[in-house]
């Protein structure tokens, strides 16, 4: 059966001011993925809200034969309540609506299945968590890309996540979850046409570069963590550290090739090979970052000093030294991880 998996995040770093109309910032029909920026969350949550309302009414016995005629009115009233409550808690920022389409086999148990003229609802027809796991790397790539392209110092709050299915008669079958969280109010930035193109480009590159799925996942975890600064910092720093280790050999080779080209000598080439062999296991993480920064950054000195300071903090935490959780450079760690993820992907694409 066809399914539609929708995940909605609120991004503090994206303003809703110029989102009177939805902006489709990424679409890949082959993968079945669409990413839309919007300020109208209730419209995009309508399908999942209907499923939530139906499940709630089912648990209250509203699907009994005597009450089935009252169901459409009851569902509408429950959806209105859900959406009014959401609006009352609305915070600043725009919403990213990720929709992924696919197919899956359902095992519908009649004892947990109800059907109306408008929709069907069932429970335990499929392991939804397993289905979501099939797309988790894509979601991490998209959320990280939106952060990389806009403002990685700000949080991404997961608002809603749900899957519904469409049967052969085009009738929706609902089974949803809903999640919420907390975030602070901050100044958001609008999305213009150029930024829209950049977002689409970065999402495409991220999905293509799944060798970086761990940094994408860790950066996403940092963005989702709004209350625990220690966890948010460690996640972002680890994303940067893993990325540095993964891509160092690429820039080491570029560095050696550049020197070899400038010194067209067999002796120099042999010396460079020897240096590479000797240093293979001796580079420290800071050494690796310094070389990478020299290729990817226009603020090399600033980035290196920031990296060193964050590494010291990370070491202090690891060694049990005293540290102030409130002053942890969470936003700096996110920014640096985002900057070098994007820089490397763009550099590789343009090579």
N, C-alpha and C positions, 0 to 999 in steps of 0.2 A: 504494500500500500504506500502511496505517496505520503511524504510528511513535510512539514514546514517547521523548522526550528528557529525561534526568534529569541535573541538576547538583546536587552536594552541597557545601555550604560548612560549615566549622566556625567558629562565632562565639564568640570569647573572652568577649564581653560578655553572653552569655546563659547562665544556669546551667541545668544538667540536673537539678537537685534535685527540681523539681516536674514532671518530664516522664516519670513512670512510664507514662503513656499519651501517644501522639502528639497534638500540637495542630495542627489544620488552621487556619492563620492567614489564609489567602486561598484563594478558589476562584472561578473564572470559567469556567463551562462553555462559554460562547460562544467564548472565546479558547482554551479547552482548557488552562488553567493552574491548577495546584494548588501551594500552598506549605505544607509541613508542618515543624513543629519536633519534633525527636526526639532521644533519647540513644542509640537503638539503630541505629547506623550499619550494622552488618553485615546486618541484616534488609533495609534499604533498598538495600544494595549487592548483594544476593544475585543479582539478575538480571544486573547488569553483571559480577559476579564469575564467574558461569557462562559468560558470553560470553568473558571473559578466559581462563578455564581451558580452554575449548574451542579457542580460537585457539592457545593455547600447545601443547595436545596435537596439534592439527593440524600445527603446524610440526615436531613431533617424530615425525610419522608414525603417530600413534595412530588415524587414521581409515582405515587400511588394512583390507582385507577380513579379514585374519587377526586383527586386533585390535579390530574393531568391537564385538564382544560384551563386551569389557573396558571399553569407553568409559564407560558410566554410573558404574562404580566409580571409574575414573580421574578423571572430572570431579568427582565428589564429594570425592575426596581432594585434588585441586588447589584446589577452592573452600575446603575446610577450611584448607589451608595459607595461602591468601591472607588469609582472615579471622582466623586466629590471629596472623599477622604484624601485621595492622592493630591488633588488640586490644593486642598487646604494645607498640605505639607510641602508644597512646591518650593524648590530652592533655585538659586541662580545656576545658569549653565544651559547648554544645549544637550540634546539626547542623540546618541548614536544607536541606530536600530540595525542590528545585524540579522539578516535572514538567510538561512541555509536550507536548501531543498534537497530531498533525497528519497530513497525508498527503503522500506523495512517490512519484515514479516511480523504480523500480529497474531497472537493466540488469544482470541476473544472468548472469555468464559461467560456464558449466558447468565449465570447467577450474579455476575458483576457488570451487567450490560443493560442499559436503558436506551430507548430510541424515541425521538419525537419527530414531528414533520420537518423541523429545522436542523436538528443535529442528533448525534449519538454521543453517549458518554459511557466509558468503561474504566475498570481498574485492573491493574496487573496484567494487561494484555501484552506488555513488552517491558524489558529492562531499559527504562528511559535513561538511567545514568550511564549505562554502557553505550547507548546511542550517542549521548552527549560527548562521551570520551572520544568517539571517533572524530569529532570536530574540534576538540579542545585546542590543538595546536594552531588550527586556522583562526580560532577566536583570539588566542594569545597574540598571534601575528597581527591581527587587525587592531586590537586594543593598543598594543605597543606602537603600531604604525601611527595611529591617531595621536598618541602621546608624542611620538618622535616629531610629527609634523606640526604640532600645535604647542603644547606647553607641558612638558613632562614633570614640572615641579608641582603640578596640581593633581588632585585625586580623580580617579575614575570610580564612580559609585555604581555598582550593579543594581539595577532597578527591577528587572523582570527577566525571567527565563522560562520558556515553555515550548512544548512540542504539540502540534495537533496533526491529525491524519485526515486524508480525504479518500472516501471510499469510491467504488466504481460508479456510483450515482451522484458523485460530486457533493456528497453530504459530509460535513466535517465531523470528525470523531475527536472529542476533547480529552486531554489528560495533561494538566499543567502544574507548574510550581511557581511560586512567587517569592522573591527575596528582596530585602531592603537593607539599608545601612545608614551610616551617618557621614556627613562631610561638612566642612566649614565654608562660609561665604567668602568669596574672593572676587577680584576684578577679572572678568572674562574678556576674551579677544574675539572679534568677529572673523568669519571665514569669507575671504574674497575669492574671485575666480581663480587666481593664481595658486592660492593656498589649496583650493579644491582639487586642482590638477596635481599638486604636490602630494596631497593625501592619497589620491588614487594611485599615483606612481609608487609611493612607499608601501602601500598595502600590497600591491602586485609583487614588488620585490620581496617583501617579507614572506608572503605565501610561497614564493618560488625558492626561497633560501631556508628550507627547513633544517639545515645543519645548525641553524641558530635557534632551534626551538627551545632549548633550555634558557638562554638569555631572554628570549621573548616571554617565556613563562614567568621567569623571576621578576622581570620588569613589570609585567602585568600584576603579579602578586604584590609588589611594592605599591603600585598605584591603587590597588584595591584596599590596602591596609591603611585605615584612616585613624585608628586609635592607638596602635602600637608602633611608636616611632623606631624602636630598636629593630623590630622585625622588618619594618619598611626599609630601613637603612641597609640591613644585612642583605635583604633580597636584591636591592638595586646594586650594591657593591659587588655581590657575587655574580650578578649578571655581567657587570663590567669586567670582572676578573676572568670569568670563563671566556668571554669574547676575546679578551687580550691573548689568552693562551691559544685559542683556536686559530686566530688570524696572524699571529706573530711570524710564522714561517713564510707566509706570503710576502711580507714586507722585508724580512731578512733577505730573501732571495732577490727582491727588487733592489735593495741596497747594494748587495754584492755585485749584481749585474751592472748597476750604474758605475761602480768603481772600475769593474773590469773593462767596461766600454771606454772609460776615460784613460785607462792605462792598458793599451793593447800590447801586453807583454805576457809571454807564457809563464815567466817567473812570477809575475804578479798574480796571475790566475791560480797558479799552484799554491801560492801563499794564502790567497783568499779561501781556497778549498780547505787548507789546513786549519785556518782560523775557525771556519764553520764546524769542522769536525771536533776541534778541541773545546769549543764553546757550547756544543750541542746541549749539554745538561747543566750548564753553569749560569745561564741567564736567570736573573731574578725577575719577578713580575714587574717591578718598576723599570728595569732595563728594557723589557719587552715593550712596555707602554711608551717609553721615551721614543723608541724607534718608530712605532706605529703613529704616534702623534706628529712626528716630523713629516710624515706623508699625508696625513688626513686633516690636520688642523692649521688654521691661520692664527691661532692663539696658543702656540706650542708651550711657551714658558708658563703661562697661566694654567694651562691644563695639567702640565707636569707637576706644578706645585700643589694644585688641588688634589691630584691623584696621590701624591706623597702624604698629604695631610690626612686624607681619608684612609689610606693604608695604615697610618699610625693609629688612628682611632680604632680601626678594625683589629689591629694587633693588641691594643690595650684591652679591648673587649674579650678577645680570645684568651689573653693571659690573666684575666680576672682583675685588671686594674680598675680603679675608680673612673667613672665617666658620667657625664650629665646627659641623660636621655633626652631632655627637652632641647638641647642644643645640637643634637646629632644632625649632620648635614644631609638630611634625606633628599631635599630638592636638588642639591648639587650632585648627589650620586645618581639620581634619576636623569638629570640633564646630561651628565657625562656619558652614561650608558646609552642614552638615546642618541646623542651626538655621534658616537663612534659606530653604533649600529647603522645609522643612516649613512654616515660618511663612507664606511666600508662597502655597503651595498651599492651606493651610487658610483663609487670608484671602480668596483668590479663590473658594473653594468657598462660604464663608459670606456673600459679598458679595451 
